């Protein structure tokens, strides 16, 4: 058995006891009563379960290889041939399993399983930047549709010539944040704007921020201190819109634990005609905003320790260029270039995200030195 097998098995054997402990804990009534702890432990149970499954297959393969090698000394040519095939199959599968296990052993970002708040804002470039922000919003909407995720707009401010100066939505589904987090940063577009008469190519930009949505018990908010206003929503919506005060505005004074400064947070929510629903969504955004601010310190600490090419944690970094005349998309973090811009803008972005995940995992493997 190689040394690599040995150290990997030691690591895996060390987790068996923990897996058994967690299995017992999640059936304990006092643990089930503590919602926060229970959620954490069930998540750990699932992750350890995946590792145990891989460990089982790995041990089986190692044993199979030993057995096949022993059988090669048989005099029966048919048995010898079978043993040779078995050994070859095990030898091919063992390195694959080792890679899978190494990835499973890297601690996952605890935020990955969360839903996300997606914010898109037109940057430099005026009307054209707002139109591009609208294009990005459509791209993500189509992508979410393909993934079976639910996307709900919580506020939007439209651009003068179409698109959005700013649009904020919540995305719910499986592993939303872990997938969309790679989209945070500045997206740059090069094309002839609809507003351009000379046919010259302009460069504009829009910024995308993807924040992990806070769970109710992540953030402590004193709801008695929230000041609520209601107002009439404006815009197209038929009879109801200007008569009923369904829009809500929330003000909350929050002390930033990182700086000690008290900041006033202002959040508006107008997208449904139902005032309680708008209140609920405004509260969810408040929780996420505070969680993100408090969490940013943790992200900065990680980012200063590991500046991986993929997630630098810097939201002002230019991450991708969309070049319309050439029909080209380039992701600058991993030098990924493809020429299928139309399909990409239609939500076909999974391949790019997969490449980013692979690059990120490679960086993390290097770092954990498994």
N, C-alpha and C positions, 0 to 999 in steps of 0.2 A: 504493500500500500504506500503510495507516495506521501510525502510530507504534507502536500496540499490537502489530500484527503483527510489526513490526521487532524490538522488544525480546524478544518471545516466541521468534521464530526464532533470535535471537542466543543466547538461553539454550539452546534445543534443539540448535543447531549445536555449542555448546560441549560437549555430552554425547556427540556422535557418537564422538569419539576415545576417550573413556573406555569406551564400550560395546564398541568394537573391542578395546581393551586387556583388558577383563575377559573377553571371548570367548576371547582367546588364553590368558589366565592359567588359566582353569578346565580347560584341556586339558594344562597343564604338570604332569608327574608329581610334581615337588617340592611344588607347591601342593596336589595331591590327597593327598599324604602328610600334610600339615598339616591335620588334620580341622577344627580351629577356623576357620582361614583359608578353607578350601574352602567350608564351610557359609556363611560370611559372603559370599563372592564369588558363589556360585550364587544367593543371595538378591538380591544387587545386580544380577546378570545378568538375572534375571526382571523386576525393577522397571524397569531401563533398557530391556529388551525391550518392555515395555508402552508406555514413552514413545516409543521409536523407531517403533512401530506407529502411534501417534497422530500422530507427526511426519509419517510417510509420507502418511497420509490428509489431513493439514492442507495439506501442500505440493501434493498432488493437487488439492485443492479450490481453493487460491489460483490454481494454473495454469489450472484449469478455468474459473474466473471470468474471468481475463484473455482466455482463448481465446473464451469466449462473447461477451464485450464486443466483441472484434474482429469476430466473425461477424455482429454486429447491423447492420453496414454493408452486408451482402450485399443484392442487389436481389431475390433470390428470397424471396417472402413466407413460404414454408414453412420455409426455412432460418432466417429471422429469428425465426419463432415458436419453433423448436427452441432457438435461441440464448437467447431470452428465458426459456424454461422452465429451461434449464441454469443460467443466471445466477441465477434465483430460488432454485433448489435449493441452489446453492453459497452464496448469501448467507444462506440459512437455516441451513445446516450449519456455516459458519465460526464464528459466536459460540458454538455448542454445543461445538464442538471446542476452542475457546479455554478454555472453562470446564473441560472434561475435562482438558486439558493442565495448566492451573494447579493443579488438585487433584493430578494425578500428580507435579507438581514439588515439592509440599510434602513434605519428608521425613517418611515414615511413622514412627510410634512403633516402634522396633525390637522392642518386646515383643509387638506385635499378633499375630504368627503363632504365639505360644506356646500351649501348653495352660495350664490354670489350676487353681488350688486355690480352691475355693469354701467360705467359712466363713459359717455362719448362726448367730446367737446371739439367744436371747430377751432382750429388754431390760427396761425398766420395765413393770410390769403383771403380774408373777408368773405364775400358771398360764396366763392368757390370752395372755401374751407368748410362752410356749413353744408354745401351740397355733398362734399366728400364724406362728412360726418354722417349724413343721411345714407350714403352708399354703404358705409361700414355698418350702420345699424341694420340695413337690409341684409347684408352678408351674414351678420351674427344671427339675425332672425331665422334666415334659411338654414343656417348651421344647427341652431337649436331645434328646429323642426325635424331635421334629419336624425338628431340624437334622441328625439322624443322628450325633450326638455320643455318646460313651460316658461315662456318669457312674458313678463308683464311690465308695461311702462308705468313708472310712478310720477315722472314729471318730464316735460319737454318744452323747449322754447324754440320755435321754428325760425329758420333763416329767411331773409327778405326774398331770396330767389329760389326758395325750396330748401330741403334738407333741414338740419338742426344746428342751432348755435350750441345747444346742449341737450342731451337726452339721457335720462337715468332710468334703468330698469332692473327688475329682480329676475334672476334665472334660477328655477328650481328643477332638480333632477338628481341623477346619480353622478357623484364625483365631479360636480360642475366646477368648483373652484380649482381643483387639481388639474383640470383640462384647460380652462380659460385663462388661468393666471399668466400663461406665456404671452397673452395678448396685451398685457400692460406695457404702455410706452407710447412713443410718438410714431404715428404712421404717416408717411409722406407720399403725396401723389404728384405725378408729373403727367400733365395732359393739357389739351387745348380746352379752356373752360367754355361753357355754353355762352358765357357773357363776353367772350373775347371776339373782336371783329376782325383782327389782323391774322388770325390763325396761328398765333405764337403759342408755344408750350409754356405753361406756367407751373411753378412748384408751390404746392400748398401743403398744409399739414393738419392733422386732427389728433387729439390725444385720447387714449383709451386707458381707463383705470378699472381694474377688476379687484374687488374687495371681498374677502370672505364674509359671508353674512353671519352676524352674531346670533348665538342661541340666547333665549331669554335669560338663562342663568349665567351667561358669560359676563354680563355688564350689570352693575348696580345703578339703577336710576330711581331717584325719588320722584315718583309720578305726581305727588302732591305739589311739587315745585314747577311743574310744566305749565306755562301760560298758553292757553289755546285761543285762537281767533278763528272765526269762520267768515267766509266771504263767498260771493257768487262767482262761480267759474265763468270764464269767458270763452268764446270760440264756438265752433260749429257743434251743435248738439241738439238742435231742435228746440222745442218748447220749454223744456225743463231748465236749460242751462242758466239763463239769466234771472230766473225767478227764485230758485231755491239756493240757500246758502250751503252748498255741498263741499266747497273747497275748504281745506283746513290749513292753518298756519300754526306752527309750534315754536315756542321760544323756551330755551332751557339754559340756565347758567351752570356751566360745568367746569370744575377745577381740574386742569391738566396735571396729572400726577408726575409727568416728566419735567414740567417747568414750574409748577405751583401757581400758574397764572389762571385766573377765572376768565373763561371765554363764553360769550353768548352764542349759542347755536340756533340758527334759524332754518326751519325746514318747511317747505310748502308741498302739499299734495292735492292734486285736483283731478286725478284721472278717472275716478268713478263718480256716479251720481249719488252714491250712498255715503253720507257723511261718516258713519261709524267705520266703514271700510277704509275711507281715506285716513281716518285717525289711526287705524291699525297699521296702515302702510307707513304713515309718517313716523310712528313709534318704532317700527322695524328699521327704518332708515336712521333714526336717532341712535338706536342700539349699535347698528353697524358702523356709524360714523365714530362713535366713542370707542368702540372696540378696535376699529382700525387705527385711531390715534394712539391708543394705549399699546396696541400690538405693533405699531410702527417702530417703537423703540426696540422691541424684540427682533423685528425684521432687520433694522439697522445694525444691531449687534451681530446678527448672522452674516449680513452682507459685508460687514467690515472684516469678518473672519474668512468668508469665502466669496470672492468675487468670481463666480462662475460665469462663463460667457453667456449663459442663458438668462439666469435670473440675478441681475446685479442688484435688484431691489430699487434701482433708480428709475422713477417714473418719467423722468425727462429725457431718457436715452432714446435716440432714434433707432427703432427696431426693424422697420420694414419699409420698402419703397414699392409703390404700385406705378409702373410706367406704362401708360396707355398706348403711346405710339408704337412701342415695341411689343405690347401684349405681355409684359414681363413682370414677375413678382420676385423681389429679392429680400430674403431675411438676412440682415447684416450680422446677426449674432452667430450664425453657423454657416455663412456663405452659401445659403440654399437659394438656388435660382430656378424658376420654372417659367415656361411660356404658355400658361393656360389661364390668363387673367380673367377671361369671361366666366369660366367655370368657378374660379376661385371667388370672384365677387358674387357668385350665385350660391355661396355657402360651402364650396368644396375645399375646405381648409384642413381637413383631418390629416392629410399626408404631411403638411408642414408642421402641425402640432406633434405628430409622431416623431419626426426628425428632431424636434426640440426636446422631447421627452428622452429620447435615446442619448442625445448629447449631454443633457443634464445628468442622467444616470451614470454615464461614463465618468463625468467630473466627480460625482459623489462616490463612485467606486474607488477612483484614484485616491480620494481624500480619506476614505475609511480604511484603505490599505488592506482589504480582505484578500 
